[in-house]
Amino acid sequence: MAADWLGSLVSINCGPTLGVYQGEVSSVDQSSQTISLRQPFHNGIRCPVPEVTFSAMDIKELKILDIQNGTRPAANPAPIGHSGRNGRVGSQASSAPLPVPHRGEPRSSEGLNSPQQCSKSYGERHLEGPGQAKVFRRRHNSWSSSSRGASQATPKKNGAKNGIGGGAMKMKDDECFGDGTDEGLDTDFDFEGNLALFDKAAVFSEINTLERRGNGARPAGERTPSRYRHDENILEGVPVVYRQIAVPHPGGKEYCTDSGLVVPSIPYELHKRLLAEAERLGLSLERRLEMTGVCASQMALTLLGGPNRLTPKNVHQRPTVVLLCGPHVQGAQGISCGRHLANHGVEVVLFLPNFVKMLEAVTVELTLFGKTGGQQVSGVRDLPDGPVDLVINCLDCHENAFLREQPWYRAAADWANQNRAPVLSIDPPVSGREQAVEAKWSLSLGLPLPLAESAGRVYLCDIGLPRQVFPEVGITYRSPFGCKFVIPLHPA
């Protein structure tokens, strides 16, 4: 049976290392499991040797390009092909019927010598006919089929350089893009007809109906995903309570945080009682001053530019801050803030008039401020003539409104208003009179006071009041600060 395949044209694929060989079968040895090709081509190039012998172990795939005899053998020939696992050789020809020539039909010698002829199956060359021009197969799309004719098709280049390997590639293309796949591709796609099938008005009407319905009942079986914000928790939980602080006498001015929590204001008398109760439980004035100074300095550093301004490469443009302080607790809070600012590399100028007797807290804070290298002045004439980066106002006092009548107070307020620098007020008082220094920001302590509109934008700082202090004065309290010590407040 092995002799029946002698003279047939085959293509042998030996894998990526050895490549693809094509030629005429010259001998088949069943005992040694070898097959030899005469006039072989290797990857489309004629081999310099007249004959090549292959072992069944090296053959990955064997294809029959042309059959020598007029009829196929009755059984699958064992020497042709490679089974792959046990090393035995078997036929891997396609199961589809292949037209074969009659025994009397002559075969041209060109089929043995031309790589292009060897790459074609006999059925393709037989269907062309001797007098029929070659038809080049091409792939169509909706554009090319409508704008190009059959005569404008660009044929593939033929020549010896394509070789037998090119024929093998063409056979693979025929398997993928052969007859049966080009049918129906020569017709243009009917865009207008398909667009007419889309009922745009009905779709938009359904969308509008769903939007108007909102969270109402939806048709059975229809599931519309809910919409969530990027900062919204999608897990179901208990409803959020935004009013977590309750004061004894509601109805006053209220603020809200960025997260929506309501923060009511309290009168100064209740605020004073709250601080006194905290001091009785151990939160001394010194601790409160230190906490206020830290929070106020952090806010001031942020207003000055933060890390964009205070860097080692920007030592020649250090920010300048002027503190206007009075001889009271609010002045001591400002001095504490100035000490922390000076420690962070800010040029601090402290204005405090000379008094014969001052509070002990003010004296202690002045002593600590003197160790920072900051500048202290007692007259308005010693304040900077040019503009500064920030003015911190601590001139006012909650209990002594007569300080506004003092000459040093009016002179310092006039200097601040003429300097045109932004003003930060720390713990401003509540009064029916207009503020002497117009502030851009105001920092309240613990709970806000009902400040006027001239106080600017209100911020709230955490001064460390214990949570159980609030019920002692009748306040239901839950901290609105979250992860911060200074938060902005907005009018509710």
Summary of the structure (lengths in Angstrom):
residues: 492
radius of gyration: 47.6
end to end distance: 100.0
largest distance: 136.4
contacts: 1331
relative contact order: 0.08
helix: 34%
strand: 17%
